[in-house]
Amino acid sequence: MSSGGHDSHIPLKTYFNILVALLILTVVTVAAARVDFGAFNTIIALGIASAKAFLVLGWFMHLKFDDKIYWVMFGTSIFGLVLLYFFSVLDIYTRIMQISPL
């Protein structure tokens, strides 16, 4: 049975390289958690997590080798998540400003 997708053969060496990259990024995550970057802690953690997610989505879930429409759907969902986060932060900020204006 054919799944209708592309049958791209990825060499085993590529999987090992991605595994090594994920392990290195995990060590970087642990090291970054031990250092206080102040207001940038969350941004650094999200950046490292995004890099790991890109590797997993791209190669282990074969998104890199699939149709571009899947990238569009993925990007749209991430955009929706960022938009939801932005409006949540905006709501919290406006509520704080109503309680104690600067």
Wavefront OBJ file of the C-alpha trace (Angstrom):
o trace
v 0.000 0.000 0.000
v 1.247 3.406 -0.897
v 0.722 6.298 1.474
v 0.763 8.824 -1.340
v 3.789 10.621 0.068
v 7.334 10.792 -1.133
v 9.556 7.798 -0.542
v 12.728 9.663 0.314
v 15.451 7.470 1.677
v 17.408 9.211 4.405
v 20.822 7.721 5.203
v 21.344 6.353 8.692
v 24.289 8.735 9.126
v 21.874 11.681 8.851
v 19.773 10.287 11.702
v 22.878 9.891 13.852
v 23.952 13.468 13.048
v 20.515 14.748 14.072
v 20.711 12.660 17.235
v 24.101 14.159 18.096
v 22.775 17.663 17.397
v 19.777 17.020 19.672
v 22.040 15.717 22.439
v 24.310 18.749 22.133
v 21.303 21.076 22.244
v 20.081 19.245 25.357
v 23.435 19.877 27.039
v 23.204 23.529 25.963
v 19.698 23.680 27.461
v 20.924 22.352 30.805
v 23.913 24.710 30.767
v 21.717 27.695 29.902
v 19.340 26.820 32.726
v 22.188 27.129 35.217
v 23.126 30.660 34.070
v 20.990 33.668 34.939
v 20.388 35.689 31.784
v 17.852 37.933 33.467
v 14.951 38.826 31.206
v 16.408 36.725 28.364
v 16.026 33.353 30.146
v 12.722 32.580 28.453
v 13.844 33.807 25.045
v 16.996 31.667 25.136
v 15.080 28.601 26.330
v 12.460 29.030 23.600
v 15.170 29.492 20.974
v 16.919 26.270 21.933
v 13.606 24.403 22.113
v 12.629 25.752 18.695
v 15.891 24.520 17.191
v 15.296 21.045 18.643
v 11.683 21.055 17.444
v 12.810 22.038 13.937
v 15.226 19.094 13.839
v 12.576 16.645 15.025
v 9.893 17.997 12.695
v 12.188 18.253 9.711
v 13.927 14.915 9.755
v 12.276 12.493 12.165
v 8.765 13.482 11.067
v 9.928 13.915 7.424
v 8.413 17.394 7.128
v 11.526 18.579 5.284
v 10.918 16.120 2.471
v 7.137 16.441 2.232
v 4.912 18.809 0.272
v 5.197 22.519 1.020
v 1.518 22.674 2.046
v 2.466 20.958 5.310
v 4.979 23.733 6.005
v 2.210 26.250 5.348
v -0.134 24.471 7.772
v 2.611 24.226 10.385
v 3.557 27.881 9.961
v -0.068 28.939 10.204
v -0.526 27.055 13.451
v 2.641 28.590 14.905
v 1.444 32.037 13.805
v -1.882 31.400 15.565
v -0.053 30.333 18.711
v 2.126 33.457 18.663
v -0.963 35.609 18.079
v -2.740 33.971 21.028
v 0.301 34.520 23.227
v 0.583 38.151 22.117
v -3.037 38.932 22.942
v -2.717 37.174 26.306
v 0.325 39.256 27.208
v -1.420 42.387 25.964
v -4.448 41.607 28.149
v -2.289 41.046 31.222
v -0.368 44.264 30.558
v -3.532 46.360 30.186
v -4.989 44.911 33.399
v -1.803 45.778 35.295
v -1.849 49.294 33.882
v -5.465 49.765 35.060
v -4.559 48.755 38.603
v -1.393 50.797 38.983
v -0.744 53.340 36.223
v 2.839 54.472 35.828
l 1 2 3 4 5 6 7 8 9 10 11 12 13 14 15 16 17 18 19 20 21 22 23 24 25 26 27 28 29 30 31 32 33 34 35 36 37 38 39 40 41 42 43 44 45 46 47 48 49 50 51 52 53 54 55 56 57 58 59 60 61 62 63 64 65 66 67 68 69 70 71 72 73 74 75 76 77 78 79 80 81 82 83 84 85 86 87 88 89 90 91 92 93 94 95 96 97 98 99 100 101 102
